[in-house]
Amino acid sequence: MKQFILSNKPESVPDKENTVRLKGDDYRYLIHVRRLAVGEIFPALLPDNTEVLIRILSIDKSKNTLIGKCIAPEDLTEDTENSEKDSASSSPQIILFQAMPKGDKMDLIVRQAAESGIAEIVPFISEYSIAKVNAESHKFTRWEKIIKEARQQSGSKTATALHKPLSLSELFVYWEKINLAKTTGILFHHVPVRGLEQKSLHGYLNNDPKTIVLVIGPEGGFSDKEVSLFQENNFLPLTIGDTILRTETAAIYCTAAIRIILLEKNSWELKQKKTGSV
């Protein structure tokens, strides 16, 4: 279901009477894109990720202002809310380490990652990246806007965070900070790594990870040196299929593969118990 995400702007934060005043891009999206009218109710997320419903009280076209009142979701029972929260909290979070591609391909990757419920996107510069960190930093604001639009369109409840672009050395420093217990790092590579037993994706996810970090390379993939560095930092190499994917395709392809396995975890675990294998 589509949802609206309230910004941290003072007028967008509910006041003591739970009233919000929406202007600018927010007004245009709700009135001209969603074509909502006075009296209609739409789902929204507050800045703290709380789910609410907003009833439109008035629309001032001369000032491009919408006034709405936040109300508790009437279609959710306490048991349903607790069930959804428990499900969300038990689901592993996925972090995407994405090597910077050329041109505007990162825009598509960011949009698809947000729609897919990625918890965090960490762009970085690899050996074969054409883009440079300083040259791409100005796109950060645009990517944040894309994330908001994607979450509103898809209804994703995951507040996708966006990290500033990093160099490869900075990426490994960041990895050390988040590489805690129950964290699994997976390096998606288009060339099978020789001399190393390759497990299935099911096998890598069979240890019930709390956080999954997947690494996607740029056009041209990773160099042998980079593959070795990732392995030295405990990333598990994985090759899916026998085709070479574009970097923007690989990101959503691999994310979808992980998401589907996690969503079907109960069924494949049951089969594993019966057959003794994944």
Sequence and secondary structure as in RCSB ss.txt:
>XXXX:A:sequence
MKQFILSNKPESVPDKENTVRLKGDDYRYLIHVRRLAVGEIFPALLPDNTEVLIRILSIDKSKNTLIGKCIAPED
LTEDTENSEKDSASSSPQIILFQAMPKGDKMDLIVRQAAESGIAEIVPFISEYSIAKVNAESHKFTRWEKIIKEA
RQQSGSKTATALHKPLSLSELFVYWEKINLAKTTGILFHHVPVRGLEQKSLHGYLNNDPKTIVLVIGPEGGFSDK
EVSLFQENNFLPLTIGDTILRTETAAIYCTAAIRIILLEKNSWELKQKKTGSV
>XXXX:A:secstr
   EE  S GGGS  TTSEEEE HHHHHIIIIIS   TT EEEEE TT  EEEEEEEEEETTTTEEEEEEE  TT
  HHHHHHHHHHHHHS EEEEEEE  STTHHHHHHHHHHHTT SEEEEEE TT  S HHHHGGGHHHHHHHHHHH
HHHH   S  EE   EEHHHHHHHHHHH  TTEEEEEE SS  TTS    HHHHHTT  SEEEEEE  TT   HH
HHHHHHHTTEEEE  SSS   HHHHHHHHHHHHHHHHHTHHHHHHHHHHHS  
